């Protein structure tokens, strides 16, 4: 999975950034494989939810919305860079 290397190194913030970028690119894709990847991401985040990390809460919400079929907003980092071009 995309963010797992960051998790293995203990960098949840880096893993969240990587997952946000991947989720930005998944917007509109409704393949079974994509849904499984997002479900796995949420599963991997479960152990971090209790820590109250903002990046985990935001990513988990995006994953939940994605699985519910709700269009999500791009990650704030992407919105900043897109407007500056």
mmCIF file of the C-alpha atoms, coordinates in Angstrom:
data_MODEL
# 
_entry.id   MODEL 
# 
loop_
_atom_site.group_PDB 
_atom_site.id 
_atom_site.type_symbol 
_atom_site.label_atom_id 
_atom_site.label_alt_id 
_atom_site.label_comp_id 
_atom_site.label_asym_id 
_atom_site.label_entity_id 
_atom_site.label_seq_id 
_atom_site.pdbx_PDB_ins_code 
_atom_site.Cartn_x 
_atom_site.Cartn_y 
_atom_site.Cartn_z 
_atom_site.occupancy 
_atom_site.B_iso_or_equiv 
_atom_site.pdbx_formal_charge 
_atom_site.auth_seq_id 
_atom_site.auth_comp_id 
_atom_site.auth_asym_id 
_atom_site.auth_atom_id 
_atom_site.pdbx_PDB_model_num 
ATOM 1  C CA . UNK A 1 1  ? 0.000   0.000  0.000   1.00 0.00 ? 1  UNK A CA 1 
ATOM 2  C CA . UNK A 1 2  ? 1.098   3.513  -0.779  1.00 0.00 ? 2  UNK A CA 1 
ATOM 3  C CA . UNK A 1 3  ? 1.628   4.927  2.739   1.00 0.00 ? 3  UNK A CA 1 
ATOM 4  C CA . UNK A 1 4  ? 2.923   1.788  4.408   1.00 0.00 ? 4  UNK A CA 1 
ATOM 5  C CA . UNK A 1 5  ? 6.648   2.617  4.045   1.00 0.00 ? 5  UNK A CA 1 
ATOM 6  C CA . UNK A 1 6  ? 6.063   5.786  6.073   1.00 0.00 ? 6  UNK A CA 1 
ATOM 7  C CA . UNK A 1 7  ? 4.233   3.812  8.736   1.00 0.00 ? 7  UNK A CA 1 
ATOM 8  C CA . UNK A 1 8  ? 7.010   1.222  8.928   1.00 0.00 ? 8  UNK A CA 1 
ATOM 9  C CA . UNK A 1 9  ? 9.530   4.029  9.527   1.00 0.00 ? 9  UNK A CA 1 
ATOM 10 C CA . UNK A 1 10 ? 7.236   5.484  12.182  1.00 0.00 ? 10 UNK A CA 1 
ATOM 11 C CA . UNK A 1 11 ? 6.341   8.626  10.257  1.00 0.00 ? 11 UNK A CA 1 
ATOM 12 C CA . UNK A 1 12 ? 2.561   8.802  10.346  1.00 0.00 ? 12 UNK A CA 1 
ATOM 13 C CA . UNK A 1 13 ? 2.593   12.387 9.050   1.00 0.00 ? 13 UNK A CA 1 
ATOM 14 C CA . UNK A 1 14 ? 4.571   11.353 5.964   1.00 0.00 ? 14 UNK A CA 1 
ATOM 15 C CA . UNK A 1 15 ? 2.294   8.358  5.426   1.00 0.00 ? 15 UNK A CA 1 
ATOM 16 C CA . UNK A 1 16 ? -0.769  10.620 5.628   1.00 0.00 ? 16 UNK A CA 1 
ATOM 17 C CA . UNK A 1 17 ? 0.721   13.042 3.086   1.00 0.00 ? 17 UNK A CA 1 
ATOM 18 C CA . UNK A 1 18 ? 1.447   10.164 0.705   1.00 0.00 ? 18 UNK A CA 1 
ATOM 19 C CA . UNK A 1 19 ? -2.061  8.743  1.138   1.00 0.00 ? 19 UNK A CA 1 
ATOM 20 C CA . UNK A 1 20 ? -3.627  12.177 0.583   1.00 0.00 ? 20 UNK A CA 1 
ATOM 21 C CA . UNK A 1 21 ? -1.740  12.513 -2.700  1.00 0.00 ? 21 UNK A CA 1 
ATOM 22 C CA . UNK A 1 22 ? -2.835  9.038  -3.787  1.00 0.00 ? 22 UNK A CA 1 
ATOM 23 C CA . UNK A 1 23 ? -6.433  9.820  -2.828  1.00 0.00 ? 23 UNK A CA 1 
ATOM 24 C CA . UNK A 1 24 ? -6.271  13.030 -4.883  1.00 0.00 ? 24 UNK A CA 1 
ATOM 25 C CA . UNK A 1 25 ? -5.471  10.898 -7.931  1.00 0.00 ? 25 UNK A CA 1 
ATOM 26 C CA . UNK A 1 26 ? -8.175  8.340  -7.126  1.00 0.00 ? 26 UNK A CA 1 
ATOM 27 C CA . UNK A 1 27 ? -10.962 10.912 -7.269  1.00 0.00 ? 27 UNK A CA 1 
ATOM 28 C CA . UNK A 1 28 ? -13.647 9.631  -9.602  1.00 0.00 ? 28 UNK A CA 1 
ATOM 29 C CA . UNK A 1 29 ? -12.211 6.114  -9.768  1.00 0.00 ? 29 UNK A CA 1 
ATOM 30 C CA . UNK A 1 30 ? -14.637 3.534  -8.423  1.00 0.00 ? 30 UNK A CA 1 
ATOM 31 C CA . UNK A 1 31 ? -12.802 0.286  -9.193  1.00 0.00 ? 31 UNK A CA 1 
ATOM 32 C CA . UNK A 1 32 ? -13.007 -2.554 -6.680  1.00 0.00 ? 32 UNK A CA 1 
ATOM 33 C CA . UNK A 1 33 ? -9.231  -2.525 -6.327  1.00 0.00 ? 33 UNK A CA 1 
ATOM 34 C CA . UNK A 1 34 ? -9.268  1.195  -5.464  1.00 0.00 ? 34 UNK A CA 1 
ATOM 35 C CA . UNK A 1 35 ? -12.014 0.722  -2.881  1.00 0.00 ? 35 UNK A CA 1 
ATOM 36 C CA . UNK A 1 36 ? -10.020 -2.118 -1.305  1.00 0.00 ? 36 UNK A CA 1 
ATOM 37 C CA . UNK A 1 37 ? -6.937  0.117  -1.135  1.00 0.00 ? 37 UNK A CA 1 
ATOM 38 C CA . UNK A 1 38 ? -8.893  2.860  0.641   1.00 0.00 ? 38 UNK A CA 1 
ATOM 39 C CA . UNK A 1 39 ? -10.446 0.320  3.036   1.00 0.00 ? 39 UNK A CA 1 
ATOM 40 C CA . UNK A 1 40 ? -6.971  -1.028 3.806   1.00 0.00 ? 40 UNK A CA 1 
ATOM 41 C CA . UNK A 1 41 ? -5.688  2.501  4.390   1.00 0.00 ? 41 UNK A CA 1 
ATOM 42 C CA . UNK A 1 42 ? -8.452  3.130  6.928   1.00 0.00 ? 42 UNK A CA 1 
ATOM 43 C CA . UNK A 1 43 ? -7.661  -0.181 8.573   1.00 0.00 ? 43 UNK A CA 1 
ATOM 44 C CA . UNK A 1 44 ? -3.977  0.759  8.817   1.00 0.00 ? 44 UNK A CA 1 
ATOM 45 C CA . UNK A 1 45 ? -4.917  4.108  10.364  1.00 0.00 ? 45 UNK A CA 1 
ATOM 46 C CA . UNK A 1 46 ? -7.065  2.506  13.089  1.00 0.00 ? 46 UNK A CA 1 
ATOM 47 C CA . UNK A 1 47 ? -4.208  2.186  15.572  1.00 0.00 ? 47 UNK A CA 1 
ATOM 48 C CA . UNK A 1 48 ? -3.416  5.897  15.220  1.00 0.00 ? 48 UNK A CA 1 
ATOM 49 C CA . UNK A 1 49 ? -6.957  7.292  15.633  1.00 0.00 ? 49 UNK A CA 1 
ATOM 50 C CA . UNK A 1 50 ? -6.812  7.258  19.433  1.00 0.00 ? 50 UNK A CA 1 
ATOM 51 C CA . UNK A 1 51 ? -3.713  9.488  19.382  1.00 0.00 ? 51 UNK A CA 1 
ATOM 52 C CA . UNK A 1 52 ? -5.805  12.411 18.180  1.00 0.00 ? 52 UNK A CA 1 
ATOM 53 C CA . UNK A 1 53 ? -3.527  13.256 15.260  1.00 0.00 ? 53 UNK A CA 1 
ATOM 54 C CA . UNK A 1 54 ? -5.168  15.759 12.922  1.00 0.00 ? 54 UNK A CA 1 
ATOM 55 C CA . UNK A 1 55 ? -3.630  14.242 9.782   1.00 0.00 ? 55 UNK A CA 1 
ATOM 56 C CA . UNK A 1 56 ? -5.086  10.837 10.694  1.00 0.00 ? 56 UNK A CA 1 
ATOM 57 C CA . UNK A 1 57 ? -8.561  12.259 11.384  1.00 0.00 ? 57 UNK A CA 1 
ATOM 58 C CA . UNK A 1 58 ? -8.598  14.202 8.097   1.00 0.00 ? 58 UNK A CA 1 
ATOM 59 C CA . UNK A 1 59 ? -7.389  11.246 6.045   1.00 0.00 ? 59 UNK A CA 1 
ATOM 60 C CA . UNK A 1 60 ? -9.804  8.845  7.718   1.00 0.00 ? 60 UNK A CA 1 
ATOM 61 C CA . UNK A 1 61 ? -12.672 11.237 6.939   1.00 0.00 ? 61 UNK A CA 1 
ATOM 62 C CA . UNK A 1 62 ? -11.576 11.431 3.296   1.00 0.00 ? 62 UNK A CA 1 
ATOM 63 C CA . UNK A 1 63 ? -11.399 7.656  3.108   1.00 0.00 ? 63 UNK A CA 1 
ATOM 64 C CA . UNK A 1 64 ? -14.852 7.296  4.643   1.00 0.00 ? 64 UNK A CA 1 
ATOM 65 C CA . UNK A 1 65 ? -16.286 9.838  2.203   1.00 0.00 ? 65 UNK A CA 1 
ATOM 66 C CA . UNK A 1 66 ? -14.547 8.149  -0.735  1.00 0.00 ? 66 UNK A CA 1 
ATOM 67 C CA . UNK A 1 67 ? -16.063 4.792  0.172   1.00 0.00 ? 67 UNK A CA 1 
ATOM 68 C CA . UNK A 1 68 ? -19.479 6.427  0.584   1.00 0.00 ? 68 UNK A CA 1 
ATOM 69 C CA . UNK A 1 69 ? -19.204 7.883  -2.926  1.00 0.00 ? 69 UNK A CA 1 
ATOM 70 C CA . UNK A 1 70 ? -18.870 11.488 -1.765  1.00 0.00 ? 70 UNK A CA 1 
ATOM 71 C CA . UNK A 1 71 ? -16.532 13.664 -3.869  1.00 0.00 ? 71 UNK A CA 1 
ATOM 72 C CA . UNK A 1 72 ? -13.686 14.831 -1.667  1.00 0.00 ? 72 UNK A CA 1 
ATOM 73 C CA . UNK A 1 73 ? -11.694 18.053 -1.781  1.00 0.00 ? 73 UNK A CA 1 
ATOM 74 C CA . UNK A 1 74 ? -8.026  17.813 -2.789  1.00 0.00 ? 74 UNK A CA 1 
ATOM 75 C CA . UNK A 1 75 ? -5.522  17.786 0.035   1.00 0.00 ? 75 UNK A CA 1 
ATOM 76 C CA . UNK A 1 76 ? -4.734  21.388 1.151   1.00 0.00 ? 76 UNK A CA 1 
ATOM 77 C CA . UNK A 1 77 ? -1.120  20.980 0.007   1.00 0.00 ? 77 UNK A CA 1 
ATOM 78 C CA . UNK A 1 78 ? -2.321  20.266 -3.544  1.00 0.00 ? 78 UNK A CA 1 
ATOM 79 C CA . UNK A 1 79 ? -4.700  23.246 -3.529  1.00 0.00 ? 79 UNK A CA 1 
ATOM 80 C CA . UNK A 1 80 ? -1.855  25.609 -2.596  1.00 0.00 ? 80 UNK A CA 1 
ATOM 81 C CA . UNK A 1 81 ? 0.488   24.383 -5.321  1.00 0.00 ? 81 UNK A CA 1 
ATOM 82 C CA . UNK A 1 82 ? -2.212  24.296 -7.987  1.00 0.00 ? 82 UNK A CA 1 
ATOM 83 C CA . UNK A 1 83 ? -3.072  27.982 -7.540  1.00 0.00 ? 83 UNK A CA 1 
ATOM 84 C CA . UNK A 1 84 ? 0.538   29.140 -7.808  1.00 0.00 ? 84 UNK A CA 1 
ATOM 85 C CA . UNK A 1 85 ? 1.163   27.866 -11.354 1.00 0.00 ? 85 UNK A CA 1 
# 
